[in-house]
Amino acid sequence: MIIYLDRQALTVGDGLSVAAAIAASGDPRTRTSCTGQPRAPFCGMGICQECRMTIDGRRQLACQTLCREGMHVERTP
């Protein structure tokens, strides 16, 4: 299946969360902190909020969102 990460096509496996798909791509960064530091998921279960991303136009937790064909994911708000 194909999702779009920062407008670039990314092939991902079925049944993966957005956070897992991004980690599998080799670049686990899900966002950038206000000081410019790369951030990645920490807990993997929605507690830490480090995986907040814009997914299909809405701010969501990447670790709690399953990939869907054609979804658009952005690392910046």
N, C-alpha and C positions, 0 to 999 in steps of 0.2 A: 504494500500500500504506500501511497505517496502523501506526505504532509509537506507544508511549506514553512520552513524555519527562516525567519528574517528574509522572506521572499525567495528563498532558494529551495528547490525541491530536495526532499530527503526521503529515501526509501526506508521504511520501518517495518518491523515484523508485526503480525496480528497479535492483539491482546496486550500490547505494551502501553504503559502510561506515557504521557508526554515526557516526563522527567527521565524515565528509563530509555526511551527512544533517543533522547538527546545525549544521554551518557553513552549509549551504545555507538553513537556517531563519532565518539572520540573527543568531543568537546563538552564536558559536563556543565559548563557555565550556563545558568538559566537567567541571570540578570547581572547588572552592575550596581554596586552600592553608590550612595550619594557622593562618596569620595573617589569613585572610579575603580574600585577594586572588584574583580570578578567574584560572583557569588554562585554557589551551587547548593543543591538540596543537602540537608544535613540529616534529618530524621526519616524521610521517606514515607511519613504517614500523616502529614498535614499539620503537625504541631509547630514546627519551627518557622513556617511561612517563608523560608528562603527560596522556594521555587515559584513564587508568584510571577506569572507571565500573562501577557495579553493573548488569549486564545479565542479566535473567531470574534474579536472585538470586545471581549469581556475579560476583566482581571480574574484569573482563576489559579488554583494550585496545580502545578504541572504533575505532581506526584499522585493527585487524586483524579486526574482527567485521562481517560483512555483515548488513544489516537483514533481518529476517524478519517477516512479517505478524504483528501482535499482540504483538511483543516489548515488554518493559517495561524501560526504561532510567532509571536514577536517577543524578543528579550527585553525590549525597552517599552515603557508605558505609552 
